[in-house]
Amino acid sequence: MNLKDIMQEKVFAVVGDTLNEEKYAYKIKNELMDHGYKVYSVGKELTSLNDISEEIDVIDLCINPSKGLTLLKECEKKYKYILIQPGAESKALLEYLDRTHAPFLEGCALVGLRLYAKIN
């Protein structure tokens, strides 16, 4: 799995402050939508990944690592990948993902959009 693979998916859950224009979660959410991706916002809009009504392709963590870890531990939804934005990683989070064999990549969705945005 690499960033190109992730950007070919369709349904993203952006986890972070998607309401504050200054935050990367807001920027990522809006750029994904501008490129035709279906985006759910978790953190300020939805409180849980479990509130999403369909299967998730990519969980994009743009949130404090401890909050991201809590949301992932509570997640009962199926997903294909987790994308961890710079600054959203921690030793505890990475250890949890390794222990649970979750498919994850540390990378930037904005870079992915510039290089590999899906074609509508």
Buried (B, 14 or more C-beta within 10 A) or exposed (E): EEBEBBBEBEBBBBBBBBEEEEBBBBBBBBBBEEBEBBBBBBBBEBEBBEEBEEEBBBBBBBBBBEBBBBBBEEBEBEBBBBBBBEEBBBEEBBEBBEEEEBEBBBBBBBEBBEEBBBEE
